[in-house]
Amino acid sequence: MSGVLAMDQASGLTQMLSAMTRRPAAEAPPAHHQASSLLAAAPAARRHCRTIAVAGGKGGVGKSTVAVNLGMALSVAGRDVVLLDADMGLANVDVMLGLAPSRHIGHLLDGECTLDELMLSAPRGLRVVPAGSGARRLAQLSSGEHAAIIRAFDELAQPPEYLLVDTAAGLSDNVTMFAAAAAEVIVVVCDEPASLTDAYGLTKVLSRDFGVRRIRMVANMVRNEGDARALHQKLARVSDRFLDVVIEFGGWVPHDERLRQAIRRQCAVVDLWPSSHAALAFKQLAGAADKWVEPERAGLDRIAFFAGRTTPVGGVPR
Ligand SMILES: Nc1ncnc2c1ncn2[C@@H]1O[C@H](COP(=O)(O)OP(=O)(O)OP(=O)(O)O)[C@@H](O)[C@H]1O
């Protein structure tokens, strides 16, 4: 890639991502403006979209389970939620929800459909952008293709209130690109040494190479809150010592056989068994997430840093 092209992409990315995450300038007009604005029929302010990436490093820790059920719990609570399956090439959100996509993100990239046409309706008003399965090309998207996906969200006439992004396992660009672009990052951890070390590895890359300064850890498949907080202590202790990032306790989800049964039935447990332990935990997580205070300049600082990192000046990021 030429340096100029890389620079263009980087600055384009900065604009696209900042447009996607910034708050509308006139969210709360002064009281004396409100009456006149009723008469003036000013154009509606663009809705602020809260972006949350669900990551974890290790496979099988429950990233998709958390993304699907958090999305469903927010939808049940009346929020307008879009869930992007960013596990490109190995999609599973559509399978988990019993959806039958006829198109995937590759069609969007090829200009064969719009984002609106790609979105599938899941129960409870949740909308899903499917990733596509078995396509190697999708697993190796270029930075320009990542930017095109993000731009498609930016161009939605009415952005959702929440954009949740279910990321893949590992540390590929597909993971770091979307996690770094989101205002909030959830790292899902379960009580296994490899889950903790992979979560630490992901945290290290996101903080060191992409300027992510806060991550929220969600403990999954644990017995109780005490075990969840013990896991958080382990991860926070080591990252406090070696990394410039705060790992906050985001919540916990118990191991619940109902969850596996719901997945076998291709339903979200929050929808199928709303009173199960797991469903109640996801509703609690959604309630907490709804109150999370975003950084004052959500996304902006991080995006500038992030865009810089996509420009391979002086070599690839460490
Ligand atoms: N809280 C839970 N209780 C019981 N089973 C769970 C729980 N969370 C996840 N599981 C089960 O763990 C398995 C892996 O979950 P999931 O597919 O969400 O993980 P993942 O991290 O997205 O995996 P991958 O990285 O491979 O996409 C699934 O079979 C799911 O049913």
The ligand as a MOL file (V3000), in Angstrom:
LIG
                    3D

  0  0  0     0  0            999 V3000
M  V30 BEGIN CTAB
M  V30 COUNTS 31 33 0 0 0
M  V30 BEGIN ATOM
M  V30 1 N -22.9000 -18.9280 31.1530 0
M  V30 2 C -22.8740 -20.0750 30.4570 0
M  V30 3 N -23.3900 -21.2160 30.9960 0
M  V30 4 C -23.3370 -22.3680 30.3020 0
M  V30 5 N -22.8170 -22.5020 29.0670 0
M  V30 6 C -22.2990 -21.3950 28.4920 0
M  V30 7 C -22.3030 -20.1310 29.1460 0
M  V30 8 N -21.7240 -19.2250 28.3240 0
M  V30 9 C -21.3830 -19.8750 27.2110 0
M  V30 10 N -21.7190 -21.1890 27.2980 0
M  V30 11 C -21.4910 -22.2210 26.2950 0
M  V30 12 O -20.1270 -22.1660 25.9030 0
M  V30 13 C -20.0050 -22.4410 24.5190 0
M  V30 14 C -19.1580 -21.3650 23.8530 0
M  V30 15 O -19.8590 -20.1460 23.8800 0
M  V30 16 P -19.6960 -19.0550 22.7240 0
M  V30 17 O -19.8960 -19.6590 21.3920 0
M  V30 18 O -20.5370 -17.9050 23.1110 0
M  V30 19 O -18.1570 -18.7010 22.9270 0
M  V30 20 P -17.2270 -17.7490 22.0360 0
M  V30 21 O -16.2430 -17.1620 22.9720 0
M  V30 22 O -18.0450 -16.8050 21.2360 0
M  V30 23 O -16.5510 -18.8260 21.0910 0
M  V30 24 P -15.7560 -18.5890 19.6980 0
M  V30 25 O -14.5780 -17.7500 20.0380 0
M  V30 26 O -15.3690 -19.9760 19.3160 0
M  V30 27 O -16.7090 -17.9200 18.7660 0
M  V30 28 C -21.3990 -22.5210 23.9580 0
M  V30 29 O -21.7310 -23.8690 23.7490 0
M  V30 30 C -22.2880 -21.9470 25.0400 0
M  V30 31 O -23.4950 -22.6180 25.1240 0
M  V30 END ATOM
M  V30 BEGIN BOND
M  V30 1 1 1 2
M  V30 2 1 2 3
M  V30 3 2 2 7
M  V30 4 2 3 4
M  V30 5 1 4 5
M  V30 6 2 5 6
M  V30 7 1 6 7
M  V30 8 1 6 10
M  V30 9 1 7 8
M  V30 10 2 8 9
M  V30 11 1 9 10
M  V30 12 1 10 11
M  V30 13 1 11 12
M  V30 14 1 11 30
M  V30 15 1 12 13
M  V30 16 1 13 14
M  V30 17 1 13 28
M  V30 18 1 14 15
M  V30 19 1 15 16
M  V30 20 2 16 17
M  V30 21 1 16 18
M  V30 22 1 16 19
M  V30 23 1 19 20
M  V30 24 2 20 21
M  V30 25 1 20 22
M  V30 26 1 20 23
M  V30 27 1 23 24
M  V30 28 2 24 25
M  V30 29 1 24 26
M  V30 30 1 24 27
M  V30 31 1 28 29
M  V30 32 1 28 30
M  V30 33 1 30 31
M  V30 END BOND
M  V30 END CTAB
M  END
